[in-house]
């Protein structure tokens, strides 16, 4: 099991949040947590099974302007 952490600014979320949500639907990812910070930034965490899926999910996320990610083992 792996945890992928996603970060984006409030502006990036406003512009590309729908794209991000659509991207997550194409993966076997389970939302663990989602936070909106006082400056409107977003921090989200998703649980995925295999490392191949994690790498693909992370690559797809990083293609969206203003979104960054990292991952860790659960």
N, C-alpha and C positions, 0 to 999 in steps of 0.2 A: 504494500500500500504506500502511496505517495501523496504528499500534500503540495499543491501548487498555489503559491501566493501571488496575487495580482494587485498591482498598484496603478492608479491613474489620478490625474488632477480632476478637479471639478469641471474645467472646460473640456477636457478630453471626454469625460463621461457624457456631458451634454451633447457633444458633437458625434461621438462614436459608440455610446452606450448600447444603442439598438444593434449595431454591428457586432459588438462584443457578445450580447445575449444570443444573437443568431449563431455566432461561432460556437458558443458553448453547447448549443443544441446538437451540433454535429459530432460531439464527443460523448463518451461514457463517463461524464464527470458529475460528481455530486457536490453541490454547494454545502460547505461546512459552516462558513460564517461570512458576513458582509457588514462592513462598517462604513459610515459616512463621518468624516472628521469635521471639526468646526470650520475648516477652510474649504469644505465641500469635496476634498479628495476622497477617493474610495480605496478601501483595502478589502480584498475578497480572498477566500481560500476555498479550494476545490479538492476533493479526494478522487484519486484515480488509481486504477489497479496496477497496470504494467508500465515499466519505464519507457517503452516505445510510445505508448499513448501519452505519457507525460511530456516527452520531448516534442511530439507533434502538437499537443495542446499549447505548450509554451511557445513554440515557433509561431503558431497561428495567432496567439495573443500578442506577441511582440511585433507582428505585422501591422497591428492597429495603432495608428498614431497616438502617442501619449500614454500607451499602456506598456508596463514592464512587468516582469515576473521572475520568480525564482522557485525552486522546489527543494523538498526535503523528505526523507523517509519518515513514515509514521510508525 
